[in-house]
Amino acid sequence: MVSDLAYGYQIILTIMKKFNDTLVQKMERLANITISSLQLGKTARTKRCLNLAEELLNKGNAEMKNAITNVYLYSVSHYMELNHYAMAKLLPVSLHKEYVKQINTSGV
């Protein structure tokens, strides 16, 4: 039997594999899915998306890590900031560290 988290990863990866897009476009799509989940209040789906991004950040190559931090995390964190979500509670550890790096280097 497949766990809920693994099943969620399979669904998201299937959606992303159906299109022949660049890595940046895939990260934009994952960010849009995450933001949509937040808007609809689908906490479990949001967590699956964030955990997938965390896994890609931790296990991906340099290009993947760059796409996660500069496309995915930027979009998702911007939406979360505007809507006053608690970053530390929602973002997994590595994504939160990257978020902190982003806000510290931006001079904010």
Contacts in CASP RR format, 6 or more apart in sequence:
PFRMAT RR
TARGET T0000
AUTHOR 0000-0000-0000
METHOD contacts of the structure
MODEL  1
MVSDLAYGYQIILTIMKKFNDTLVQKMERLANITISSLQLGKTARTKRCL
NLAEELLNKGNAEMKNAITNVYLYSVSHYMELNHYAMAKLLPVSLHKEYV
KQINTSGV
2 10 0 8 1.000
4 44 0 8 1.000
5 48 0 8 1.000
5 51 0 8 1.000
8 45 0 8 1.000
8 48 0 8 1.000
9 48 0 8 1.000
9 51 0 8 1.000
9 52 0 8 1.000
9 55 0 8 1.000
12 30 0 8 1.000
12 33 0 8 1.000
12 48 0 8 1.000
12 49 0 8 1.000
12 52 0 8 1.000
13 52 0 8 1.000
15 29 0 8 1.000
15 33 0 8 1.000
16 26 0 8 1.000
16 29 0 8 1.000
16 30 0 8 1.000
19 25 0 8 1.000
19 26 0 8 1.000
19 29 0 8 1.000
21 29 0 8 1.000
23 63 0 8 1.000
23 64 0 8 1.000
23 67 0 8 1.000
24 67 0 8 1.000
24 71 0 8 1.000
26 67 0 8 1.000
27 67 0 8 1.000
27 68 0 8 1.000
27 71 0 8 1.000
27 72 0 8 1.000
28 71 0 8 1.000
28 72 0 8 1.000
28 75 0 8 1.000
30 49 0 8 1.000
30 52 0 8 1.000
30 53 0 8 1.000
30 72 0 8 1.000
31 71 0 8 1.000
31 72 0 8 1.000
31 75 0 8 1.000
31 76 0 8 1.000
32 75 0 8 1.000
33 45 0 8 1.000
33 49 0 8 1.000
34 46 0 8 1.000
34 49 0 8 1.000
34 50 0 8 1.000
34 53 0 8 1.000
34 72 0 8 1.000
34 76 0 8 1.000
35 75 0 8 1.000
35 76 0 8 1.000
35 79 0 8 1.000
37 43 0 8 1.000
37 45 0 8 1.000
37 46 0 8 1.000
37 49 0 8 1.000
38 46 0 8 1.000
38 79 0 8 1.000
38 80 0 8 1.000
38 83 0 8 1.000
38 85 0 8 1.000
46 90 0 8 1.000
47 90 0 8 1.000
50 76 0 8 1.000
50 90 0 8 1.000
50 91 0 8 1.000
50 92 0 8 1.000
50 95 0 8 1.000
51 92 0 8 1.000
53 68 0 8 1.000
53 72 0 8 1.000
53 73 0 8 1.000
53 76 0 8 1.000
53 92 0 8 1.000
53 95 0 8 1.000
54 92 0 8 1.000
54 93 0 8 1.000
54 94 0 8 1.000
54 95 0 8 1.000
56 64 0 8 1.000
56 65 0 8 1.000
56 68 0 8 1.000
57 64 0 8 1.000
57 65 0 8 1.000
57 68 0 8 1.000
57 69 0 8 1.000
57 94 0 8 1.000
57 95 0 8 1.000
57 98 0 8 1.000
58 94 0 8 1.000
68 95 0 8 1.000
68 98 0 8 1.000
69 98 0 8 1.000
69 101 0 8 1.000
69 102 0 8 1.000
73 95 0 8 1.000
73 98 0 8 1.000
73 99 0 8 1.000
73 102 0 8 1.000
74 102 0 8 1.000
77 87 0 8 1.000
77 91 0 8 1.000
77 99 0 8 1.000
77 102 0 8 1.000
80 87 0 8 1.000
80 90 0 8 1.000
81 87 0 8 1.000
87 96 0 8 1.000
87 99 0 8 1.000
88 96 0 8 1.000
91 99 0 8 1.000
END
